[in-house]
Amino acid sequence: MSRTFADLLPTPLAADSLANLMPLTHAGDLLLLLGRWVERGWLRSLDKAFVAFIHDLAPDADPLVLLAAALTSHQLGHGHVCLDLFETLKAPDFALSLPPEGDLQGGVLLLPSQLLETLDGAHWCKVLAASPLVALAADASEAAAQRPLVLSGKRLYLRRYWTYERRIDSALRQRLAQQEPTPGDLPQRLDELFGPARSAGPIDWQKLACALATRGAFSIVTGGPGTGKTTTVVRLLALLQAPAVAAGQPLRIRLAAPTGKAAARLTESISQQVQSLKVPESVREKIPCDVTTVHRLLGSRPGTRHFRHHAGNRLPLDVLVIDEASMIDLEMMANLLDALPAHARLVLLGDKDQLASVEAGAVLGDLCRDAEAGWYSPQTRQWLESVSGESMSDSGLREGTDGSHPLAQQVVMLRHSRRFGEGSGIGQLARRVNQQRPDEARQLLLARSHDDVFSLPLKGEQDRALERLLLDGHGEGPQGYRHYLSVLRNQRPAPAASFDDGAWVDWARAVLQAFDDFQLLCAVRKGPWGVEGLNQRITAALLKARLIDSDQQWYEGRPVLMTRNDYGLGLMNGDIGIALKLPERDGPDAGKAVLRVAFPRNDGQGGVRFVLPSRLNDVETVYAMTVHKSQGSEFAHTALILPDALNPVLTKELIYTGITRAKHWFTLIEPRAGVFEEAVLRKVKRLSGLMLELEEGAAPQG
């Protein structure tokens, strides 16, 4: 490098500040540098504010500690629970998920990578361990409990997130140590629900999942779309409830999901599954079908982080099932486990390969780290085979013989998708993306040998092929947005029908269902290929095609997404509604058309609620939504549009999640070639110590 680091310093810093910054002895220079990083988008203002806060607590703190605090806060904003010091020094650009550093703009800025490459990990850890701002993980003293940072080996935490991780670790250790009694006739009960084991054919993983869950206070059932997670859990509930009903003490069972949309889907799915169960009516009626949101289950207190149910006021239940558990962040999982009675069972359902939660942590991913390989102990294998009749000799799973995989003994991965069979292009594309085989994924897209997978390369930002796809879909097959607006216009009840006439509810339901037939998903929010730009572009295209009559804030046909929970209205973050003109019920304007927003009631019965637009404060137009927001939803035709440049959010998990939102058709829209392949090769790596802590000191499992 022709220039020295001194040449790269911000001009307000003296040239000899290099001596201060490289050993980092002056906090003032570091704070100034962090301010410049905020301006460039490498840190958030919140990160710098946190550093200023702890600098006020300890004005003499070593700048190396302040730098670590800034990066730990930065990591939290990117979903990481902690800062791994050595990983960060080894590959700062990757570890910190920084936007491109770009050029030096005249050589006035010290880049994060340049600063970090001068540091030594062992020395950094030593400085942190000696700081009055940092507590060592093993230090349980009262003084240590007041320190804002915690150092555990090479991982640095904000204290709150260290506490969340420890609460989860402690709760799971206790639950994994609990051996629940299983019915003496468990093999017979399993055969009644799943049929007897076959001498040949694939392993019935659903049967194994049910068996394993009966013997523990904590279990996980993971698997991709269509692998039968809901079917499995309904039969598990029947398996648990039948002996309890026979004993005259039916179990109190609750079902929950992270979002209203996910709760609605599970409510509908479970309602159908329960009706087909081959169990006595007395058992069937004790299996609930109503699914609530996790926030509502715990009793969210608006404006606070606290809930009505906690360690001092536990949930009144015996079994809790959480669906779409990949969306549960570290803080929420800690709160759930705190509120769970000691005797209650917890069952998590989810796809470990989906995007992790928006907030910090990838709890399900951490807990399912061994799911693919199995790692069942010989004792677990023997027990499973004895109660299920299934042979695991040809399972291909690895065997855990040293007791170092305690959690794996309560995790089952479902491996056969009934929705995406061998002939499904969507299923094959999802598998190739999940296995990070971008060239094979591209071949499948180009081959056009499947009628459920499409590709649309765009020729620049003004390519009108995008509007044609979004409005009209692909000819006779998958629909675009014209479809739901046609239902809105052509199926509207006669004007003379009163509001109380069921025809209006039927119409609103039909419009909502038609809207679910197509959804555009984005990887990013900003720019021409993000949610904000595309919502404007689609609105303009619909107006030009005369499919809507206005592009002002509220107009008939506008689809909106709830962005926050509104408990007063009974609407949850992620709920989608559509503005419709309906007759006023009563008063001087009775019968006059008034705009209301129709939302599904999420009750499994097809109910609809109508809300005046003036009561909706936290909504946004949703012709386009982020892949993150789409989790827990399914659409008949899903289109995923990628940005024209690589972005830190573009990973194989995001692509996989977008593909698997599609039930019947999937379209990949690409403004620039190559971005898809680059994204598939990148894997989310969220740093935490959750599984590491669980495995430390693990005893052999039976």
Secondary structure, 3 states (H helix, E strand, C coil): CCCCHHHHCCCCCCCCHHHHHCCCCCHHHHHHHHHHHHHCCCCCHHHHHHHHHHHHHCCCCCHHHHHHHHHHHHHHHCCCCCEEHHHHHHCHHHHCCCCCCCCCCCCCCCCHHHHHCCCCHHHHHHHHHCCCCEEECCCCCCCHHHCCEEEECCEEEEHHHHHHHHHHHHHHHHHHHCECCCCCCHHHHHHHHHCCCCCCCCCCHHHHHHHHHHCECEEEEEECCCCCHHHHHHHHHHHHHHHHHHCCCCCCEEEEECCHHHHHHHHHHHHHHHHCCCCCHHHHCCCCCCEEEHHHHHCECCCCCCECCECCECCCCCEEEECCHHHCCHHHHHHHHHHCCCCCEEEEEECCCCCCCCCCCCHHHHHCCCCCCEEECHHHHHHHHHHHCCCCCCCCCEECCCCCCCHHHHEEEECCCCCCCCCCHHHHHHHHHHCCCHHHHHHHHHHCCCCCEEEEECCCCCCCHHHHHHHHCCCCCCCCCHHHHHHHHHCCCCCCCCCCCHHHHHHHHHHHHHHCCEEEEECCCCCCCCHHHHHHHHHHHHHHCCCCCCCCCCCCCCEEEECCCECCCCECCCCEEEEEEEECCCCCCCCCEEEEEEEECCCCCCCEEEECHHHCCCEEECCEEEHHHHCCCCEEEEEEECCCCCCCCCCHHHHHHHHCCEEEEEEEEECCCCHHHHHHCCCCCCCCCHHHHHHCCCCCCC
